[in-house]
C-alpha cells in the first residue's frame, strides 16, 4: 500500500492539545491512497464538521438504514440480535476506495480517473458461496460496480483476482471463484459490467494461469497435467515435491484444487453460452466433470490420485495429509470435500449409488466418529472446527451441506439440521461464531438460514427453502419492492415446513426462483412440529443442480 | 465388581419372545452384587409389575418429585431448562447399592448385613467443591448415610476413599477430599455418622498414607519429605524420577498436591477441634499453611520448588510440565492453581501485596493471553478448556474463582463474571457443558450460581451471594421448611446486586450463614443494571475464610 509521506500536521495538533491541558482531545484525520492533498480533501468531504458525537450519530444512522434493509418480526430477542449482528458483518466488505472521481490502483500502481466507484477487499474463497449471493440480492447495483472493479483489476494486471486487496492481488487459497461470483450475479440480473472482459479474465485464469494454491501467474507442469488429465495429481507418501512452484506450506491441495475448479469451470461454461462461445462451453462443461476423477467408489469419498492414476495409499481421509491435510485436501478433510460439488450433486449421488445411498452417507457424515481425541484432530485441522461427526460448522466449504437433503427427498432433515446448527453454533453470547468468520463469509449463512432460504449453487438463480426463524421478515429490495417471508407458526419446536405458498400460490417444492421474488413477492411457509414427509419427496420437485442445468431456464 | 454367574434365565425368556413373533418385546431384569437369587428378589421388589410405560411413568414421577425440590419462577425458558438439566445431573450419584438390608462391599469383598443404606460412586476431587455442599443443603439425612458409607469403607479397607466406586477404591486424582466433604457437612448440622472414625480415616490418609497422585497405600520417601518440609518437591527439568511409586503418566503434580492437601488439612484441623484433639488441631493448622511454601512472590504465582528449596527454572506457568502440566501442576496450569487456596484467601492476598494487588491479579487472570495457538494449548491441556484469558470454565478447580471478588470489596465483578460465564458457557444447546462435567461436579456450580448463592470454602458454613437469575426460587428443605430466594427486578441487564434483605432484615454484606436458612428463610436480592459499589466494599463485610476462621462461630 502506498502511503502519504507524512503525518506531520496531525502531530502538531496533538502537541497543541496537550499543552492546553484539555481533558478530552478530539481530532479528525483523513486518509488517501493518492496524496496528502487528497487526504485533506477526503477529510473535509467525509468529516465536514467537528464533533465526535455528531460523527458517531451519523454513522449510527447509516448503519440503521443499512441493517434496516431487512426487518424481522418474531423470534426471540437473542435470535434478533444474532440475526442483525450477522447482517452487520455482511456489510464489512468490499470497500469503495475511490476519491473524488479517481482511485489509486495497486494492480498497476497508477491513479485512474473513473466516475465509477472502485471496490477492493474481498476473499472470494470464503464469500462466493453465501455472502456474494446475499449482496447480489440486496444490492445488485453495487455488485455491478464491484464486479466491474474486478474487470478493471484484470485489465490492469492481467490476472483475474480472487482476493483483491487494496494493496493489490493476494495469492490466497485456491480456485477461480470470481467465475461463480460473476455468473451468479449475471443470472440474477446484474448486467451493468463488462461481461466479455470478465469472461476473458476467468477463462484465462482457468486455462493459462496456474491453479496451484496460494500462487498467481502463468501455468506450469502441474497445470499442464491438470489440463491433460483432469485432476491435480498428488504425491505418494514420502515422495518429494517435483515442482518448485508448489507453496512449501500450502502444498498441492490436489482434491480441492480439482473440485473447486470443476465448480468454477461449470460457471465459466454458463457464461460462455451467454456469450455464444460454443467451443468454450463444451470445453468448460467437460472440465466441470473433472471432480469425478477423484471420487473413489469403493470408499464413497473424494480421494487423491497420483500422476499414474493410482489412489494414494495408505491414507486416512479423516486425518492424513499433514497440517490442514494440505498434501491432499485443504483446511478440511476428505469427508467435507466429498460434498463440495454444488454444480453436480446429481452426478455425485449417482456415483454413490443413488439417492438412498447418498442420504445414508450424508447422515453418516454427521455421525462418523472423529477417530481420535479432539485436541489431536484440532492440532492438525485448526480450521475444521465445531465438528458434528465429520461435519464442520466452522469453515465455509460446509455451508451448503445441510441443504443437500433437499436434493434427496428429505427436506425435513435439512430443516432439522439447519435449526440445530443455528441453535448450537450461533448463540447470542461470546461464542457467537463457531470458527472462521472470514469477512462475512460465515455470517451470510446465518442471515439466509434464519430468513428461511439459501442459495445452494452459485450460478443457478434459485433458492432452497429452509426453516425460517421469524414470523415475518421483510427484505426491502433496492428497486423499492419488498420480498416478504412469513414463517407461520414458526417456533423452536415448529421447525418443520408443512406447506409453502409463493406469491399467493401453493408451491409443491422446496425451492423457488430468484426471478419470482426479485420484483417483490411473498413466501409463506407454514411450520409444524413434525415433518411433512410428502413435501419435496418427489424427485421432480428437487432443486435443480446438475452439469446439464441451464441457469437461463430459471430466469422467470 | 463381582457379577452373578449367569444371565441364563433372561436368555430363555428372550428366545420365547422371539418365537412368538411379537413386534415389541418387553422384558425386565434384576441386578445384584450378592447372588442370582438376590437379583431376582431385587427385580420383584423394584419392578413388581409388568409394563414399560408404567415403569417409565413411575420414574418420571420420581424425577419430578426430586427436581421439584427447587421451584423456580421467572428467567427465560432456556434458563429454566439449563437449571433443571443441571439439577438433574446433580442427582446422578452417589448410588445406594444395598439390597434388602445387606450389601456387598468391594472394600473387603464381603456381604454385610446393615439396615442403613450403603452408597458408592462419587468423585470427590470434582464434587467436594459444589456438588456435595448442594446435597448437604438438599438432603442432609442422605449425606449422613453417604458419609457413614465412607466410614464403613475405611473400616473395611484401612483407607479413607476419595473415589469410592462399586468395585472398590479408585486411586484417582490427588488430595484427601473426604475431609472437606465431611467437615462441610458436619458444620452444616449433619451429625448422624461416626465422626470419630471418619476423623481417624482422614487423619490417617493425611499423615500415614501416600499423597502421590493416583496412588493409594502407605507413605514413601516423597511423603516423608512433604511431612518434613511442607511441600511436594518437583523434579528439575531433565531430572529423572527418583521414586518408583510415582505414577509414570500422572507424575508428582507437586503444586496441586501441596495446595489441595493444605485445604484438606485445614478441614481436618476443624474436625480435630470438634473432637478436642488439640495437638492434632495445631499440627493440621500448620499443614494448612503449607501452600505458602509454593507462592513465588516475584511472579505472584504458585510455582514448583525442587527438594533443595529452589524455584524450578526455566518454567512457563502457562504451559510447562508436559501433558496436563503434570510435572508441576495437574490438568490446569499455574494460573488456575494460584487461586486454589479456599481455606485462606486472606493469606494469599497478603502474599500478593494486599487486596488491591490481588484484585488486579484476578482481573489479569481473565485477560492474560494464552501465549500460543488454541490448539497447541488444548493439545497439552485438554481438560483446561473454555478459556477466558487463563481462566478455565471447563474444570472444577476454577469454580470458586469468580466468587473471590467478594473477598476483595468488588462483589459487582463477581456478579458480572458469574452472569457472563453462565450466559456464555452453559447455553440451552448441545454446547450446554463447557468441559469436564464429572458426575454433577460442574453442574452444581450452575445450580448454585443460577440461584444466586455459592458455597466458596468447604468447611465454612456460609454462602456467598452472587447474581440470581430467577425472580423467585423456592428450595423445599428436607425438614419441611422453605428457603426462598427472591431476585427482585432481575433480568439479563439487571445483573448487579443493589441491596439484600435476609429474613426480613437488611443485610449489609454479600454472604450469609447456613444456619440462617437451614430452618427456612427468605433471601431478597434487589437487582439493577449498574453496580452498587458500596455494598460489600468494607473489609469488615467480606466473607470469612482464613486459616484462623472457626466454622463453629457461624453455626447460628
Interface residues (C-beta under 8 A of the other chain):
Chain A: X76 X373 X374 X375 X376 X378 X379 X382 X420 X423 X424 X425 X427 X429 X430 X431
Chain B: X76 X373 X374 X375 X376 X378 X379 X382 X420 X423 X424 X427 X429 X430 X431
